[in-house]
Amino acid sequence: IRQFNKKKQTSHRFQVVSPSSTLRALVGEDVTLPASLSPAINAQGFEVRWFRDDFDSPVLLYHNLQIRPERQIQSYKGRTALFLEELASGNVSLRLQNVRASDRGLYRCFVDSVPWNEEANITLKVEGHFELPFFVFHSLTPLLPHQYRRSPPVACFNCEQKRN
């Protein structure tokens, strides 16, 4: 857990906790990346920032009592949410809809109350059917219609999927 600029002030001290450091989801389904404050304090006035590699490019940013879509990574627009009604009880979980293969990897939940901030990390593993590359093959020698009917062109491919 990385901690930013901590100041000692007991009334705002908290930890960001998650019951799981790794989650699995299937392509196309919705998933919740669970995170909450401990103790369970009201997070409505805090900044909640879910991000991947770049702190300044959030997956979702909740700031000044509202979600800020103008700061969000384009590929997550319309697919992420917080449980706004549960912020008062410290729930800062991220809801991710229509999971894509590109969503796999590390997610960081950073919560800042101004005098105090904390972060928790969750890894999302994505499974299921991925989009396969589309190949177009052109014959170097054009086939005449009568050749195609007698022996149609055949191509055999051996495909495999590797998991990380």
N, C-alpha and C positions, 0 to 999 in steps of 0.2 A: 504494500500500500504506500503510494507516494503521498506526501503531505506538503501542502503549499502554505507558507507564511503563517504558521500557527502562532496565535497569541493566547496567553493564559487568561481566560475569562470563564469562570465555571458555569455561568448561566447559559452559555451558548455552546458548551462542549458536547460533541456527539461523535459517533462513528457511523460510517456508511457500511452496512453489512448486507451480505447476500447469503442465502442458504446453500447456494451452489456456485462453484467457480467455473463449471462447464455445463452448458445446456446443449441439447440436440433438437433439431427441428427439421422437418421435411420441406422441400421446395414447395411453395404455394400455400403453406399453412401459416397461421398467426402464432406468435410466440411472445411470452412475457419474460423479460430479463428482470428478475426480482432484485430489488434493493430497497432498504429501509433505513431509517435513522434509529440509532440506539444511544440513549433512550428515545422512545417514540415521541418526539417533539414536533410541533407544527412547523412545516417547511414551506408554507405558503409565501412567506416573505423572503425566502432564500433564492439564490440562483441554483438551478439544477441543470447541469450540462452533461449530456451523454455524447461521447465522442469516440473516434477510433484512434488514428495515429496523430492527427493534428488537433490540438486543443482549440484552435481558432476556426476550425471547420466542423461544427457539431452535427451529429446525427439528429439531435433535438436540443433546443435551448429554451429554458423557462427562466425569464428574467423580468423583474418589475411586475410581478403578478400575472404574466401572460407568456404564452408560447410565442417565440420569435421566429416565424418561418423564413423571414428574409435572410437570416444568418445560417440557414440549414443547408446541408449538402443536397444538391438537386435530386440525386437518386433516392433519397429518403422522403422527399416531399409527398405528403398525402398518405404515407405508410406508417407514421410513428405517432405515438400519443403517450401522455402521462395519465395517471388516474387522478385528475384534478381534485375530485371530491375527497380523495384519500390523502392528499398532501398534509392536511391538518393533523393526521395521525402518524405522519412520518413516512408514508409510502411514496418512494421516489422511483418506482419500477417503470421500465420502458416497455410499451406495447409496440411490437413490430409486426406489421401486417404483410401478407403475401411475400413470405420469405423467398429470397433469390439466392442462387449459388454464390453470388458476389458478396452476400451479407456475412459469410463465414469469417470468423476471426475474433480478435479481442475488442471488447467494448469497455469503456471506462465511464463510470458514473461519478461525477465531481459535484459536490454540494458545498456552496459557499454561503455562510451566514454573515459575512464581512469580518467579524473578528476571528472566526474559526472556519476552517474548511477541511474536508476529507474526501477520499476517493476510494472506490471499490472497483475491482476488475472482474469481468465475466467473459468467458470464451464461448462463442456460439459455433457449434459444429452443424453443418448443413448436409443433409442426406437426401437421397431421392433421385428423381429423373432430372438430369441437367440438359440444357440445350446443347445439341451436338453441332459441330461445325457443318456447314452446308458446302458440298463440293460440286463443282460443275466440270465435267470432262468433255473435251472436244476431240473428236477423231482427227488424227493428222491426215488421213486419207478419207475423203468423203465416201459414204456408203450410198450405193444406188438402191432404189426401192426394192428391186428384185433380190439383191444381196441381203437386205435386212430381213425379208420374209423367210429366207432359207436358213440363215444362221444369225439370229439377233445378237447384237454385241452384248457381251457379258463382262462384268467386272466383279471381282471378289475382293472383299476387304475383311481384315481381321481387326475388330475393334475391342478395346478393353477400357475399363474405367479403373483408375487408381485412386485410392483414398489416402489422404495425408494423415 
